[in-house]
Amino acid sequence: MRLIRPALRSTAPKPSASRATLDHTRYVELARDAWAPRQRLETAAADAQKADASVAAAKATLASAQQQIEVLSAQRKEAGAKLGQANATLDQARVRSRQDRGQGADGRRDPQGQCAAR
């Protein structure tokens, strides 16, 4: 199942912009033939501009979110690599500690105080 992140969810500016553009086009025709008042044409033009701005803002938000995902993905990979390195360092420290105490890799003490050969 694919999850949709809230930051990427659309508020549907594109259909709204299409409707506003179509309204504007229709009112241009109606106003030209004097079937619609000039004020309604201006309102339709303003609505179309607002809708276009909304689409541009939504696209910018999406692009920003996608870039953030890439950054977070890279940071996650880096953290995973650091974790692997830290685990390897810890394992190495455990082996050295056993050697310093005269124990073999299995944790048992060698009777002569030496590390048991592998």
N, C-alpha and C positions, 0 to 999 in steps of 0.2 A: 504494500500500500504506500503510495507516495503522499507525503505530507505537504501541505501548502503553508508556507511561513506567512504569518500575519503581515510582515513588511512587504511581501510580494503580492498580496491580495489586491485585486483591482476594484476600484469603486465605479467601474464602467464608464470612464470618460469618453471612450471612442464611440459607442452608440449614441451617447448624448451629443457628441460633436457632429455626428452624421445627421441626426435629426435637426440640430440647429442650422447646419449648412443647407439642408433641404428647405427648411422654413425660410431662411434668408433668400434662397434662390426663388422660391415661390412668391415671397412678398416683393421682390424686385419686379417680377412680372406683373403682379397685381397693382403695385404702386405706379408702374409705368402706364398702365391702362386706366388708372384712377379708380380702381376697385378697392384699394386698401389705403388707409391714411398714411401719410409720410411718417408719422410718429411710430406706427407699427413696424414699418420698414426699418427704422433706426433701431428699434428694440430688437428686431430679429438680427440685425447686423451685430449689435453688441453681444447678443446671446451667442452668436456664431464665434465671435472673437474670444469670448470667455471659454467656450467649449474647446476651441483650439489651444488656448493657453493651458487648460486643464489636461489635455492630452499630452502636451509637451512636458508639463510638470510630472505627470504619471510616468512618462518614458524616462525622465531624468531620475526619478525615484527608483525605478526598476534597474536602471544601469548602475546606480549607486549600490543598491542591494546586491546585485550580481558581483560587483567588484568586492564588496565586503565578504561575500561568500568565498571568493577566491583567496582573499587575505586570510580568513579564518581557516580555510582548508590547508593553506601553506603553514600556518602557525601550528595546526594540529599535527601535521607531518613532522615538523621540527620538534615538537614536544614528544612525539612518539620515539623519534631518534634519540633524544636526550634521555628518555626513560630507559631505552635499551642500553645506552652507554652507562647509565648509572647502575643498572642491574648487573652489567658485566663487571663494573668496578667493585660492586659489593661482593659478587661471587669471588673475584680475585682476592679481595681483602679477607674473606672467610678462609680461603685456601691458605693464604700466608699466615693467618692467625693460627690455624691448625698446625702448620709447619713449625711456627715459633714455639708452640706448646709440645712439640714432638709427637703430633698425631698425624696419621695418614689422611688421605682425602676422604676416607669413610668415617673419620672421627675417632677411630680406635688408636690407642697408644701403642707404639712400637716398643717391644721389651727392652731394646738397647737405647731407647730415647731418640732414636732416629726415625725419620718418616719411612713408612713402609713403601717399598717399591711398587709401582703400578703394574 
